[in-house]
């Protein structure tokens, strides 16, 4: 009997963008590849945190609405970069267009999906993968000891 190496199933979560009446306008399929996604999310989260600190300072010093708009725009672009780590470039553009670049509303509606669904699920997948690797390693160790 031949040894089989199998690919694992891909885990996908759907994210729906609905209008104010609840009509679904877009369905985005998010591939939860924990090994790829978590490092990207961590990096973009650090960048978002820096942008938040910078915009807080900009808001404090803002003399006009234009300067205030620049601060919100900077924060919105940093948020969109975080979304790219999760949704990819094309789907992030769909999200930004759907919210008509209204970054505050977009953050309020989209970010909970990332923090409440994507990140916990990716951590769960990563832990399952780690457990599977350790189990396979232990099986091989026992097999090699029995052959001695």
N, CA and C atoms as a LAMMPS dump frame, in Angstrom:
ITEM: TIMESTEP
0
ITEM: NUMBER OF ATOMS
444
ITEM: BOX BOUNDS ff ff ff
-5.0000000000000000e+02 5.0000000000000000e+02
-5.0000000000000000e+02 5.0000000000000000e+02
-5.0000000000000000e+02 5.0000000000000000e+02
ITEM: ATOMS id mol type element x y z
1 1 1 N 0.843 -1.181 0
2 1 2 C 0 0 0
3 1 3 C 0.886 1.243 0
4 2 1 N 0.568 2.187 -0.827
5 2 2 C 1.368 3.399 -0.973
6 2 3 C 1.022 4.414 0.119
7 3 1 N 2.008 5.162 0.497
8 3 2 C 1.816 6.25 1.446
9 3 3 C 1.103 7.38 0.708
10 4 1 N 0.117 7.99 1.331
11 4 2 C -0.615 9.088 0.709
12 4 3 C -0.368 10.385 1.462
13 5 1 N -0.039 11.393 0.707
14 5 2 C 0.057 12.747 1.246
15 5 3 C -1.127 13.52 0.686
16 6 1 N -1.946 14.018 1.567
17 6 2 C -3.169 14.669 1.126
18 6 3 C -3.135 16.168 1.414
19 7 1 N -3.778 16.918 0.54
20 7 2 C -3.966 18.342 0.759
21 7 3 C -5.101 18.528 1.758
22 8 1 N -5.014 19.557 2.546
23 8 2 C -6.093 19.844 3.488
24 8 3 C -7.177 20.649 2.778
25 9 1 N -8.377 20.558 3.305
26 9 2 C -9.485 21.312 2.743
27 9 3 C -9.271 22.794 3.011
28 10 1 N -9.633 23.593 2.039
29 10 2 C -9.577 25.046 2.231
30 10 3 C -10.8 25.499 3.013
31 11 1 N -10.558 26.396 3.935
32 11 2 C -11.653 26.937 4.739
33 11 3 C -11.983 28.317 4.186
34 12 1 N -13.251 28.518 3.901
35 12 2 C -13.702 29.777 3.324
36 12 3 C -14.859 30.331 4.147
37 13 1 N -14.834 31.628 4.365
38 13 2 C -15.953 32.329 5.01
39 13 3 C -16.52 33.306 3.988
40 14 1 N -17.823 33.426 3.95
41 14 2 C -18.455 34.399 3.064
42 14 3 C -18.738 35.676 3.843
43 15 1 N -18.555 36.795 3.15
44 15 2 C -18.809 38.108 3.726
45 15 3 C -19.747 38.829 2.769
46 16 1 N -20.894 39.224 3.27
47 16 2 C -21.896 39.86 2.417
48 16 3 C -21.959 41.358 2.673
49 17 1 N -22.033 42.1 1.588
50 17 2 C -22.249 43.538 1.665
51 17 3 C -23.707 43.787 1.287
52 18 1 N -24.464 44.343 2.218
53 18 2 C -25.891 44.568 1.99
54 18 3 C -26.205 46.053 2.119
55 19 1 N -27.187 46.491 1.324
56 19 2 C -27.595 47.895 1.398
57 19 3 C -28.428 48.128 2.661
58 20 1 N -28.894 49.352 2.831
59 20 2 C -29.628 49.728 4.043
60 20 3 C -30.924 48.937 4.223
61 21 1 N -31.456 48.388 3.126
62 21 2 C -32.685 47.591 3.2
63 21 3 C -32.407 46.11 3.431
64 22 1 N -31.127 45.741 3.528
65 22 2 C -30.764 44.348 3.764
66 22 3 C -30.599 43.524 2.497
67 23 1 N -30.656 44.171 1.343
68 23 2 C -30.456 43.464 0.075
69 23 3 C -28.967 43.237 -0.16
70 24 1 N -28.58 41.981 -0.34
71 24 2 C -27.172 41.647 -0.538
72 24 3 C -26.737 42.131 -1.926
73 25 1 N -25.714 42.969 -1.941
74 25 2 C -25.197 43.53 -3.19
75 25 3 C -23.937 42.813 -3.664
76 26 1 N -23.141 42.316 -2.722
77 26 2 C -21.905 41.602 -3.053
78 26 3 C -21.688 40.482 -2.035
79 27 1 N -21.199 39.352 -2.519
80 27 2 C -20.768 38.269 -1.635
81 27 3 C -19.285 38.051 -1.903
82 28 1 N -18.478 38.226 -0.861
83 28 2 C -17.031 38.054 -0.979
84 28 3 C -16.648 36.752 -0.288
85 29 1 N -15.868 35.945 -0.962
86 29 2 C -15.426 34.663 -0.411
87 29 3 C -14.016 34.846 0.134
88 30 1 N -13.838 34.658 1.422
89 30 2 C -12.563 34.889 2.084
90 30 3 C -11.914 33.543 2.377
91 31 1 N -10.788 33.291 1.741
92 31 2 C -10.034 32.055 1.942
93 31 3 C -9.187 32.212 3.202
94 32 1 N -9.478 31.412 4.204
95 32 2 C -8.774 31.517 5.485
96 32 3 C -7.527 30.636 5.479
97 33 1 N -6.472 31.157 4.909
98 33 2 C -5.176 30.487 4.881
99 33 3 C -4.367 31.051 6.044
100 34 1 N -4.415 30.369 7.183
101 34 2 C -3.818 30.893 8.42
102 34 3 C -2.327 31.16 8.284
103 35 1 N -1.613 30.286 7.585
104 35 2 C -0.163 30.462 7.461
105 35 3 C 0.195 31.728 6.694
106 36 1 N -0.646 32.112 5.758
107 36 2 C -0.383 33.293 4.941
108 36 3 C -1.027 34.54 5.535
109 37 1 N -2.241 34.407 6.032
110 37 2 C -3.034 35.56 6.423
111 37 3 C -2.603 36.185 7.75
112 38 1 N -2.316 35.383 8.767
113 38 2 C -2.004 35.947 10.085
114 38 3 C -0.778 36.863 10.085
115 39 1 N 0.335 36.482 9.445
116 39 2 C 1.465 37.429 9.411
117 39 3 C 1.128 38.734 8.68
118 40 1 N 0.352 38.641 7.61
119 40 2 C -0.054 39.85 6.882
120 40 3 C -0.932 40.738 7.749
121 41 1 N -1.88 40.117 8.446
122 41 2 C -2.772 40.889 9.321
123 41 3 C -1.973 41.564 10.423
124 42 1 N -1.037 40.845 11.028
125 42 2 C -0.213 41.436 12.092
126 42 3 C 0.558 42.645 11.591
127 43 1 N 1.156 42.525 10.406
128 43 2 C 1.938 43.626 9.841
129 43 3 C 1.044 44.834 9.566
130 44 1 N -0.094 44.601 8.963
131 44 2 C -1.008 45.705 8.629
132 44 3 C -1.622 46.311 9.887
133 45 1 N -1.813 45.503 10.921
134 45 2 C -2.346 46.018 12.177
135 45 3 C -1.345 46.988 12.822
136 46 1 N -0.068 46.648 12.761
137 46 2 C 0.968 47.549 13.288
138 46 3 C 0.938 48.869 12.515
139 47 1 N 0.828 48.788 11.192
140 47 2 C 0.762 49.999 10.367
141 47 3 C -0.488 50.817 10.703
142 48 1 N -1.608 50.13 10.936
143 48 2 C -2.853 50.817 11.294
144 48 3 C -2.709 51.515 12.641
145 49 1 N -2.058 50.87 13.59
146 49 2 C -1.839 51.465 14.908
147 49 3 C -0.994 52.733 14.795
148 50 1 N 0.048 52.679 13.962
149 50 2 C 0.876 53.88 13.735
150 50 3 C 0.055 54.99 13.089
151 51 1 N -0.774 54.63 12.108
152 51 2 C -1.618 55.627 11.437
153 51 3 C -2.616 56.239 12.419
154 52 1 N -3.133 55.423 13.324
155 52 2 C -4.072 55.923 14.322
156 52 3 C -3.394 56.944 15.23
157 53 1 N -2.173 56.64 15.65
158 53 2 C -1.428 57.595 16.486
159 53 3 C -1.158 58.888 15.715
160 54 1 N -0.786 58.74 14.457
161 54 2 C -0.494 59.911 13.623
162 54 3 C -1.748 60.755 13.394
163 55 1 N -2.867 60.106 13.127
164 55 2 C -4.096 60.855 12.874
165 55 3 C -4.632 61.503 14.143
166 56 1 N -4.403 60.873 15.276
167 56 2 C -4.815 61.483 16.546
168 56 3 C -4.082 62.798 16.747
169 57 1 N -2.794 62.785 16.438
170 57 2 C -1.986 64.005 16.537
171 57 3 C -2.455 65.04 15.505
172 58 1 N -2.741 64.581 14.285
173 58 2 C -3.209 65.493 13.234
174 58 3 C -4.534 66.138 13.631
175 59 1 N -5.438 65.356 14.222
176 59 2 C -6.738 65.9 14.632
177 59 3 C -6.566 66.946 15.731
178 60 1 N -5.637 66.674 16.614
179 60 2 C -5.408 67.609 17.724
180 60 3 C -4.885 68.95 17.21
181 61 1 N -4.065 68.905 16.17
182 61 2 C -3.446 70.123 15.63
183 61 3 C -4.226 70.726 14.467
184 62 1 N -5.288 70.064 14.027
185 62 2 C -6.016 70.516 12.836
186 62 3 C -6.623 71.898 13.042
187 63 1 N -6.384 72.759 12.056
188 63 2 C -6.949 74.104 12.089
189 63 3 C -8.158 74.24 11.164
190 64 1 N -8.325 73.266 10.272
191 64 2 C -9.422 73.374 9.313
192 64 3 C -10.05 72.004 9.08
193 65 1 N -11.221 72.031 8.482
194 65 2 C -11.898 70.782 8.132
195 65 3 C -11.096 69.995 7.101
196 66 1 N -10.367 70.702 6.249
197 66 2 C -9.558 70.029 5.226
198 66 3 C -8.455 69.19 5.875
199 67 1 N -7.808 69.726 6.887
200 67 2 C -6.769 68.979 7.602
201 67 3 C -7.377 67.788 8.341
202 68 1 N -8.562 67.98 8.885
203 68 2 C -9.26 66.904 9.563
204 68 3 C -9.632 65.796 8.568
205 69 1 N -10.09 66.182 7.386
206 69 2 C -10.407 65.21 6.336
207 69 3 C -9.165 64.428 5.92
208 70 1 N -8.021 65.1 5.878
209 70 2 C -6.758 64.422 5.537
210 70 3 C -6.427 63.358 6.583
211 71 1 N -6.669 63.665 7.837
212 71 2 C -6.395 62.704 8.91
213 71 3 C -7.284 61.48 8.759
214 72 1 N -8.571 61.701 8.514
215 72 2 C -9.492 60.576 8.331
216 72 3 C -9.149 59.771 7.08
217 73 1 N -8.708 60.456 6.045
218 73 2 C -8.326 59.767 4.818
219 73 3 C -7.107 58.876 5.056
220 74 1 N -6.13 59.374 5.791
221 74 2 C -4.938 58.581 6.123
222 74 3 C -5.329 57.328 6.911
223 75 1 N -6.182 57.502 7.883
224 75 2 C -6.641 56.37 8.687
225 75 3 C -7.45 55.393 7.834
226 76 1 N -8.257 55.914 6.948
227 76 2 C -9.051 55.064 6.063
228 76 3 C -8.185 54.241 5.129
229 77 1 N -7.13 54.844 4.6
230 77 2 C -6.228 54.113 3.711
231 77 3 C -5.47 53.022 4.471
232 78 1 N -5.098 53.297 5.712
233 78 2 C -4.422 52.277 6.53
234 78 3 C -5.383 51.127 6.833
235 79 1 N -6.634 51.465 7.048
236 79 2 C -7.644 50.43 7.286
237 79 3 C -7.845 49.593 6.029
238 80 1 N -7.915 50.241 4.888
239 80 2 C -8.071 49.522 3.614
240 80 3 C -6.885 48.582 3.378
241 81 1 N -5.693 48.986 3.794
242 81 2 C -4.512 48.117 3.651
243 81 3 C -4.663 46.865 4.521
244 82 1 N -5.233 47.027 5.706
245 82 2 C -5.512 45.87 6.562
246 82 3 C -6.535 44.96 5.887
247 83 1 N -7.542 45.558 5.288
248 83 2 C -8.565 44.774 4.592
249 83 3 C -7.97 43.981 3.429
250 84 1 N -6.98 44.556 2.75
251 84 2 C -6.326 43.841 1.647
252 84 3 C -5.665 42.554 2.133
253 85 1 N -5.146 42.57 3.354
254 85 2 C -4.526 41.363 3.908
255 85 3 C -5.554 40.258 4.094
256 86 1 N -6.806 40.632 4.284
257 86 2 C -7.878 39.66 4.507
258 86 3 C -8.614 39.335 3.214
259 87 1 N -9.044 40.363 2.508
260 87 2 C -9.92 40.18 1.356
261 87 3 C -9.194 40.14 0.016
262 88 1 N -7.963 40.649 -0.028
263 88 2 C -7.275 40.792 -1.307
264 88 3 C -7.588 42.157 -1.903
265 89 1 N -6.806 42.546 -2.88
266 89 2 C -6.912 43.881 -3.472
267 89 3 C -8.264 44.132 -4.144
268 90 1 N -8.69 43.19 -4.971
269 90 2 C -9.924 43.386 -5.735
270 90 3 C -11.153 43.495 -4.831
271 91 1 N -11.26 42.595 -3.867
272 91 2 C -12.417 42.628 -2.964
273 91 3 C -12.37 43.842 -2.035
274 92 1 N -11.179 44.282 -1.664
275 92 2 C -11.067 45.5 -0.852
276 92 3 C -11.557 46.697 -1.646
277 93 1 N -11.208 46.749 -2.928
278 93 2 C -11.706 47.831 -3.778
279 93 3 C -13.235 47.792 -3.859
280 94 1 N -13.797 46.59 -3.907
281 94 2 C -15.256 46.438 -3.918
282 94 3 C -15.858 46.999 -2.627
283 95 1 N -15.214 46.703 -1.5
284 95 2 C -15.704 47.193 -0.199
285 95 3 C -15.638 48.715 -0.141
286 96 1 N -14.489 49.281 -0.529
287 96 2 C -14.317 50.737 -0.481
288 96 3 C -15.333 51.418 -1.4
289 97 1 N -15.537 50.862 -2.593
290 97 2 C -16.522 51.43 -3.522
291 97 3 C -17.939 51.301 -2.96
292 98 1 N -18.249 50.164 -2.359
293 98 2 C -19.574 49.943 -1.785
294 98 3 C -19.88 50.995 -0.717
295 99 1 N -18.893 51.29 0.124
296 99 2 C -19.092 52.288 1.179
297 99 3 C -18.801 53.71 0.697
298 100 1 N -18.532 53.859 -0.594
299 100 2 C -18.292 55.171 -1.212
300 100 3 C -17.228 55.961 -0.451
301 101 1 N -16.156 55.247 -0.072
302 101 2 C -15.028 55.829 0.673
303 101 3 C -15.447 56.459 2.003
304 102 1 N -16.548 56.018 2.564
305 102 2 C -16.958 56.45 3.903
306 102 3 C -16.281 55.514 4.898
307 103 1 N -15.061 55.884 5.26
308 103 2 C -14.197 54.993 6.015
309 103 3 C -14.713 54.682 7.42
310 104 1 N -15.359 55.642 8.058
311 104 2 C -15.84 55.4 9.416
312 104 3 C -16.941 54.337 9.4
313 105 1 N -17.899 54.491 8.493
314 105 2 C -18.963 53.489 8.37
315 105 3 C -18.375 52.134 7.972
316 106 1 N -17.428 52.16 7.052
317 106 2 C -16.782 50.929 6.59
318 106 3 C -16.097 50.223 7.761
319 107 1 N -15.365 50.97 8.561
320 107 2 C -14.675 50.387 9.726
321 107 3 C -15.673 49.79 10.709
322 108 1 N -16.738 50.515 10.955
323 108 2 C -17.739 50.059 11.918
324 108 3 C -18.404 48.757 11.479
325 109 1 N -18.564 48.562 10.184
326 109 2 C -19.277 47.396 9.667
327 109 3 C -18.368 46.227 9.285
328 110 1 N -17.164 46.507 8.796
329 110 2 C -16.295 45.455 8.257
330 110 3 C -15.314 44.916 9.295
331 111 1 N -14.764 45.782 10.115
332 111 2 C -13.738 45.372 11.067
333 111 3 C -14.206 44.278 12.038
334 112 1 N -15.454 44.301 12.527
335 112 2 C -15.881 43.202 13.408
336 112 3 C -15.813 41.82 12.741
337 113 1 N -15.99 41.764 11.431
338 113 2 C -15.845 40.486 10.731
339 113 3 C -14.412 39.985 10.847
340 114 1 N -13.453 40.897 10.726
341 114 2 C -12.038 40.513 10.815
342 114 3 C -11.691 40.104 12.241
343 115 1 N -12.083 40.924 13.207
344 115 2 C -11.698 40.649 14.597
345 115 3 C -12.518 39.537 15.245
346 116 1 N -13.762 39.37 14.812
347 116 2 C -14.629 38.393 15.444
348 116 3 C -14.748 37.065 14.72
349 117 1 N -14.404 37.053 13.422
350 117 2 C -14.539 35.822 12.641
351 117 3 C -13.193 35.377 12.066
352 118 1 N -12.573 36.235 11.284
353 118 2 C -11.37 35.839 10.548
354 118 3 C -10.207 35.485 11.466
355 119 1 N -9.848 36.394 12.348
356 119 2 C -8.682 36.151 13.21
357 119 3 C -8.89 34.945 14.127
358 120 1 N -10.013 34.855 14.852
359 120 2 C -10.193 33.661 15.697
360 120 3 C -10.193 32.359 14.889
361 121 1 N -10.817 32.371 13.726
362 121 2 C -10.873 31.157 12.903
363 121 3 C -9.489 30.797 12.378
364 122 1 N -8.7 31.786 11.968
365 122 2 C -7.327 31.522 11.509
366 122 3 C -6.47 30.957 12.635
367 123 1 N -6.624 31.481 13.827
368 123 2 C -5.873 30.959 14.977
369 123 3 C -6.273 29.514 15.244
370 124 1 N -7.562 29.233 15.152
371 124 2 C -8.056 27.871 15.34
372 124 3 C -7.47 26.931 14.282
373 125 1 N -7.462 27.364 13.04
374 125 2 C -6.907 26.551 11.945
375 125 3 C -5.419 26.31 12.168
376 126 1 N -4.712 27.357 12.554
377 126 2 C -3.275 27.23 12.794
378 126 3 C -2.997 26.235 13.923
379 127 1 N -3.786 26.294 14.981
380 127 2 C -3.62 25.352 16.091
381 127 3 C -3.933 23.921 15.666
382 128 1 N -4.968 23.746 14.849
383 128 2 C -5.301 22.419 14.328
384 128 3 C -4.154 21.877 13.466
385 129 1 N -3.581 22.744 12.63
386 129 2 C -2.459 22.335 11.779
387 129 3 C -1.256 21.92 12.628
388 130 1 N -0.966 22.7 13.655
389 130 2 C 0.156 22.398 14.545
390 130 3 C -0.056 21.052 15.235
391 131 1 N -1.282 20.826 15.712
392 131 2 C -1.61 19.575 16.386
393 131 3 C -1.448 18.392 15.431
394 132 1 N -1.908 18.543 14.205
395 132 2 C -1.802 17.487 13.201
396 132 3 C -0.343 17.168 12.876
397 133 1 N 0.47 18.192 12.76
398 133 2 C 1.894 17.989 12.484
399 133 3 C 2.557 17.225 13.625
400 134 1 N 2.25 17.61 14.858
401 134 2 C 2.833 16.93 16.011
402 134 3 C 2.373 15.477 16.099
403 135 1 N 1.098 15.228 15.809
404 135 2 C 0.596 13.854 15.822
405 135 3 C 1.301 12.998 14.769
406 136 1 N 1.47 13.551 13.57
407 136 2 C 2.163 12.814 12.508
408 136 3 C 3.623 12.569 12.862
409 137 1 N 4.256 13.544 13.477
410 137 2 C 5.645 13.397 13.882
411 137 3 C 5.766 12.29 14.93
412 138 1 N 4.852 12.29 15.908
413 138 2 C 4.882 11.268 16.962
414 138 3 C 4.638 9.876 16.4
415 139 1 N 3.748 9.744 15.406
416 139 2 C 3.505 8.452 14.763
417 139 3 C 4.774 7.938 14.1
418 140 1 N 5.457 8.828 13.402
419 140 2 C 6.689 8.421 12.705
420 140 3 C 7.769 8.019 13.697
421 141 1 N 7.826 8.714 14.822
422 141 2 C 8.808 8.358 15.847
423 141 3 C 8.536 6.969 16.411
424 142 1 N 7.275 6.656 16.669
425 142 2 C 6.916 5.35 17.196
426 142 3 C 7.206 4.264 16.18
427 143 1 N 6.903 4.53 14.916
428 143 2 C 7.16 3.544 13.858
429 143 3 C 8.643 3.251 13.721
430 144 1 N 9.46 4.298 13.766
431 144 2 C 10.916 4.085 13.607
432 144 3 C 11.496 3.363 14.819
433 145 1 N 10.935 3.573 16.002
434 145 2 C 11.4 2.862 17.189
435 145 3 C 11.031 1.382 17.141
436 146 1 N 9.874 1.081 16.577
437 146 2 C 9.448 -0.318 16.476
438 146 3 C 10.303 -1.089 15.484
439 147 1 N 10.853 -0.438 14.481
440 147 2 C 11.666 -1.113 13.466
441 147 3 C 13.06 -1.438 13.981
442 148 1 N 13.477 -0.857 15.063
443 148 2 C 14.831 -1.057 15.59
444 148 3 C 14.974 -2.349 16.297
